[in-house]
Amino acid sequence: MTGPEERTALADYLGCHEEIRTDAWAAWSAELNPSDWDVAQYWLDVEFIEPCPEHQL
């Protein structure tokens, strides 16, 4: 298990590296039931991932 610091670092990293986020989603979605994909992708893209600081004003 990871702690909050590790999860935050991962969310920040995935928010700044679109190609890695795509790879992470591909690996994760392969383990999910397809009926769960919409909810899981929403969680990953909206609730988990932080916007990249480089793109913030």
N, C-alpha and C positions, 0 to 999 in steps of 0.2 A: 504494500500500500504506500501511497505517496501522501505527503503532508500538504497543507495549504500552499506553502511556498513553492513546492514542485509543480502543483497544479497551476498556480498563477504563472510561473515561468513557462510552462507548456502552452497555456492559453495565449500568452504574449507572443511566443515564438510562432505558433500556428497563425496568429493574426497578422504577422509580418511576412510570412512565407507561404503564399498561396499554393505553390506547387507541392509543398510538404503537406499542407492541409488536405489537398486533393488525394495524395498518397495515403495519408492517415485515414481519411474517410473510406477509401477503397478497401483498405485492410479491415477496418472496423465493420463496414457494412457487409462484408463477406461472412461475418460471424452472426449477423442479426437476421431475424425473420424479416422478409421483405415487407410485411405489413407494418413493421416498426420503423421503416426507413424515414418516413416523413417526420415523425416525432423526433427521432434521433438526430436527423440532420438539422432540424430547427434548434434543438438543444446545443449541438456542436457549434453552429454558425451564429446563433443569437445569444444564448445564455452562457456558453462556456468561453468562447473566443473573445478576447479583448481586441478592440481596434488597435492597429499598429500605431505607436506614438509618432512615427515619421509622418503619418497622414493626418494627424490632428493639428488643428489651428491653434 
